[in-house]
Amino acid sequence: MKTVVIIPGRLGSSRLPRKVILDICDKPMIQHVYEVAKKAKGIAEVYIATDSEEVKSICKNFTNNVIMTSEKHESGTDRLAEAMEFIECDNIINVQGDEPLMDAELITLLAEALDNDNINMVSAMHKIKTTAELKSPNAVKVTVDRNNNALYFSRSIIPHHRDEWETLLNHHKIIPDPLKFFKHIGIYGYKKTFLNTYATMEQTYLEKLEKLEQLRVLEYGHKIQMIETDYEPVGVDIQEDLEKVREIMKCK
């Protein structure tokens, strides 16, 4: 099966303007994401989907696989669905353009999962270690069934632990055993046929309530296979994040 990566390259960003083309070690951020994706196994091609001529011009310095999409899309899924119309493939992995430290091995694992005929959509999660991250609404939590299919995503703490477990959480900085919580990592893989279906689904109640687009899939009764990984993303949302990434990558 032919699997491709599509990286959204939207220029607009309220908290850190023009972030996908900001410089990190003498390269635009999105180029780092592209180069990581190219290292993943099982990936036929890597594409960038953008609504900006400026982003397209910059990306043309390192790849010709740039697809122009509409400025009117309200979600990343809509942009992905438009971009895939120009690509011959069976599976698509959506890697965010603001994660220059993305793990190529994780992309490979998603590609391998999509080779399973019973999996239409796959994403990733890692174990939450601190109570501070657990309590943060910026950390999207996910809880899964015995087969690692997502049961629910939330900005709240899920599952809720009553009685002595709640007391333990309130008195520890590190989450004590045997409690387990998982943070959702915003990387997605889709069968192309399923992404076509997903893009036509109307928004749902829980999606609007939590502001989490992936809940639409669950509300319509579909499954999302979750892959557990040790990789902890360092996304770039604000200037402090950008400086942290530059420091990690040892930019001179």
WOMOPE-V461539 format. One line per field, one symbol per residue. ss: DSSP state (~ for helix, > for strand, _ for the rest). A space follows every 50 residues. Layout:
# WOMOPE-V461539
ss=???
This chain:
# WOMOPE-V461539
ss=__>>>>>>__________~~~_>>__>>~~~~~~~~~~~_____>>>>>> __~~~~~~~______>>>_______~~~~~~~~~~~____>>>>______ ___~~~~~~~~~~_______>>>>>>>__>~~~~~_____>>>>____>> >>>>________~~~~~~~~___>_______>>>>>>>>>>~~~~~~~~~ ____~~~~~~____~~~~~_____>>>>__________~~~~~~~~~~__ __
